Amino acid sequence: MRPADRLFDIIQLLRSSPRALTAAAIAERLEVSTRTIYRDIATLQASGLPIDGASGFGYVLGPGYDLPPLMFTAEEFQTIAVALDLVRRTGDRGLQEAASAVRAKIAAVLPCRPAPVAETPFYVWSGGASVAAVVCMAEVRDAIRDARKIRIDYLSRDGVPSQRIVWPLAVAYFSESTLLGTWCELRQDYRHFRTDRVQDLVILDETYPADRPGLLDGWRALQAGYETRDLPLTAS
């Protein structure tokens, strides 16, 4: 987590807590050391934030500080809520946690409290796509951003094992599966792999040489062809 993100999260925790929070409690929530929290609190106080408290007693965010309200209409907030609920269906734990955090942050700065999900006319099924335990989607997303190659041990739909070196380009989320869109070195073509069929996955240090935006444009064109012909996106 970037220091700036952590500082923002500390502010959010203090804003949402009805009582003083100790540095240890904040550190546990953010998965950092207590010493880091003490340093971050000092940084925030030096920046002028009205944080009261002391080591061992806990901290509270005093009056006089607030974020500007977000002016969403009820329909706009419901749209965001449905989108975040859809993200929570992906089976991607990192995105699920991020979606919950986004919703909490938005709710914290709305000028009025949003209606509970139970009171809205929208419902998103709580089931979701499965992801193999060996696949850390956060690491896969990092590999996509960094254009790093991935080695996977994979079982095809017929149960045939293979090992591939792939260039990860995108992740496609469906109701029952999550597909990794790649350029496959073995096939020298675009290939999709279901994450629940991955037996092992290693992020390599080697980056792929081709231009990623160009590869991604080619992948998107391929998907557009599937959509035009109303064909399902299939995996190897």
C-alpha positions in Angstrom: 0.0 0.0 0.0 1.3 3.4 -0.9 1.9 5.8 2.1 -0.6 8.3 0.6 -3.3 5.6 0.4 -2.5 4.5 4.0 -2.9 8.1 5.3 -6.2 8.3 3.6 -7.3 5.0 5.1 -6.3 6.2 8.6 -8.5 9.3 8.2 -11.4 7.1 7.0 -11.0 4.8 10.0 -10.9 7.7 12.5 -13.9 9.3 10.8 -16.0 6.2 10.9 -15.2 5.1 14.4 -17.5 6.1 17.3 -14.7 5.8 19.8 -11.0 6.4 20.0 -8.8 4.0 18.0 -5.4 2.9 19.3 -2.4 2.7 17.0 -2.4 -1.1 17.5 -6.0 -1.3 16.3 -5.3 0.8 13.2 -2.1 -1.1 12.5 -4.1 -4.4 12.6 -6.7 -3.1 10.2 -4.1 -1.8 7.7 -1.6 -4.7 8.2 1.3 -2.6 9.1 3.4 -2.0 12.2 2.3 0.1 15.2 5.5 2.2 14.7 4.3 3.0 11.1 0.9 4.2 12.4 2.6 6.4 15.0 4.7 8.0 12.3 1.6 8.4 10.0 -0.4 10.0 12.8 2.4 12.5 13.4 2.5 13.3 9.7 -1.2 13.9 9.6 -1.1 16.1 12.7 1.8 18.1 11.2 -0.3 18.6 8.1 -3.0 20.3 10.3 -5.5 17.6 10.8 -7.3 17.8 14.2 -6.3 14.4 15.5 -6.4 14.2 19.2 -5.0 11.5 21.4 -1.7 10.0 22.5 0.2 6.7 22.4 -1.6 4.1 24.5 -4.9 6.0 24.8 -6.1 6.1 21.2 -6.8 8.7 18.6 -9.9 10.6 17.5 -10.5 12.9 14.6 -11.7 16.2 16.1 -14.3 18.6 14.8 -13.3 21.0 12.0 -12.2 18.4 9.4 -14.4 16.9 6.7 -14.2 15.9 3.1 -16.4 17.8 0.7 -19.7 16.0 0.1 -20.2 13.9 -3.0 -23.3 15.1 -4.8 -24.7 11.9 -6.1 -28.4 11.5 -6.9 -30.2 8.4 -5.5 -30.1 6.7 -8.9 -26.4 7.5 -9.3 -25.6 6.0 -5.9 -27.7 2.9 -6.7 -25.8 2.5 -10.0 -22.5 2.6 -8.1 -23.8 0.2 -5.5 -24.9 -2.3 -8.1 -21.5 -2.0 -9.9 -19.6 -2.6 -6.7 -21.8 -5.6 -5.9 -21.1 -7.0 -9.3 -17.3 -6.6 -8.6 -17.8 -8.5 -5.3 -19.1 -11.5 -7.4 -15.9 -11.9 -9.3 -14.2 -14.3 -6.9 -11.2 -11.9 -7.0 -10.6 -11.3 -3.3 -8.5 -8.2 -3.9 -11.2 -6.6 -6.0 -13.9 -7.7 -3.5 -12.1 -6.0 -0.6 -11.4 -2.9 -2.7 -15.1 -2.7 -3.7 -16.2 -2.8 -0.1 -13.7 -0.1 0.8 -14.9 2.1 -2.1 -18.5 1.8 -0.9 -17.5 2.7 2.6 -15.5 5.7 1.5 -18.4 7.0 -0.7 -20.9 6.4 2.1 -18.7 8.3 4.5 -18.7 11.5 2.5 -22.2 11.6 1.1 -24.2 14.5 2.5 -26.9 12.1 3.6 -26.8 8.4 4.6 -27.5 6.1 1.6 -30.4 3.7 1.8 -29.4 0.2 2.9 -29.1 -2.3 0.1 -32.2 -4.1 1.4 -34.2 -0.9 0.7 -33.1 -0.5 -2.9 -34.9 -2.2 -5.8 -31.8 -3.9 -7.0 -30.3 -7.3 -6.2 -27.1 -8.9 -7.2 -26.8 -12.7 -6.7 -24.2 -13.4 -4.1 -22.7 -16.3 -6.0 -19.7 -15.8 -8.2 -16.9 -17.2 -10.3 -14.4 -19.6 -8.8 -10.7 -18.9 -8.8 -8.1 -21.6 -8.1 -6.3 -21.2 -4.8 -2.9 -21.1 -6.5 -4.0 -18.0 -8.4 -3.5 -14.6 -6.7 -5.5 -12.3 -8.8 -3.8 -9.2 -7.3 -0.4 -10.5 -8.5 -1.9 -11.3 -11.9 -3.2 -7.7 -12.2 0.3 -6.4 -11.2 1.8 -8.6 -13.9 -0.6 -7.2 -16.5 0.3 -3.6 -15.5 4.1 -4.4 -15.5 3.9 -6.5 -18.7 5.6 -9.4 -17.0 5.3 -13.0 -18.4 3.5 -15.7 -16.5 4.2 -19.4 -16.5 1.2 -21.6 -15.9 0.5 -25.3 -15.5 -2.9 -25.8 -17.0 -5.6 -28.4 -17.5 -7.6 -28.1 -20.7 -11.3 -28.7 -20.8 -10.5 -32.3 -21.7 -8.2 -32.7 -18.7 -5.0 -32.6 -20.7 -2.1 -30.9 -18.8 0.3 -28.4 -20.4 2.7 -25.8 -19.3 2.6 -22.4 -21.0 4.5 -19.1 -21.0 1.9 -16.4 -21.6 1.8 -12.6 -21.8 -1.1 -11.5 -19.6 -3.2 -8.8 -21.2 -6.6 -8.7 -19.5 -9.0 -10.4 -17.1 -12.6 -11.2 -18.2 -15.1 -11.9 -15.4 -18.2 -14.0 -16.0 -20.8 -15.3 -13.7 -19.4 -18.8 -13.5 -15.7 -18.3 -14.5 -12.8 -15.9 -14.7 -10.7 -15.9 -17.9 -7.2 -14.7 -18.3 -6.7 -13.2 -21.7 -3.2 -13.7 -23.0 -0.8 -14.0 -25.8 0.5 -17.6 -25.7 4.1 -18.2 -26.7 3.4 -21.8 -27.6 0.5 -21.1 -29.9 1.8 -17.7 -31.1 -1.8 -16.4 -30.8 -4.3 -15.1 -28.3 -5.5 -17.6 -25.8 -7.9 -17.6 -22.8 -7.3 -19.6 -19.7 -9.9 -20.3 -17.0 -8.3 -19.5 -13.7 -10.1 -22.4 -12.0 -8.1 -24.8 -14.3 -4.7 -23.3 -13.4 -2.7 -25.9 -11.4 0.3 -23.6 -10.8 1.1 -20.0 -11.7 4.4 -18.2 -11.4 5.0 -14.5 -12.2 8.3 -14.3 -14.1 10.8 -11.4 -13.9 11.0 -11.3 -17.7 8.8 -8.7 -19.4 7.3 -9.4 -22.8 8.9 -7.5 -25.7 5.9 -6.5 -27.7 3.9 -3.3 -27.3 1.3 -4.0 -24.8 -1.3 -1.4 -26.0 -1.0 -2.9 -29.5 -1.5 -6.4 -28.2 -4.5 -5.3 -26.1 -6.0 -3.6 -29.1 -5.8 -6.8 -31.0 -7.3 -8.7 -28.1 -10.2 -6.2 -27.9 -10.8 -6.5 -31.6 -11.0 -10.3 -31.2 -13.6 -9.9 -28.4 -15.5 -7.5 -30.6 -15.7 -10.1 -33.3 -17.1 -12.6 -30.8 -19.7 -10.1 -29.7 -20.7 -9.2 -33.3 -21.3 -12.9 -34.1 -22.9 -13.5 -30.7 -20.4 -16.2 -29.8 -19.3 -17.1 -26.3 -15.8 -16.3 -25.2 -14.1 -19.7 -24.7 -11.0 -20.9 -22.9 -8.4 -23.4 -24.0 
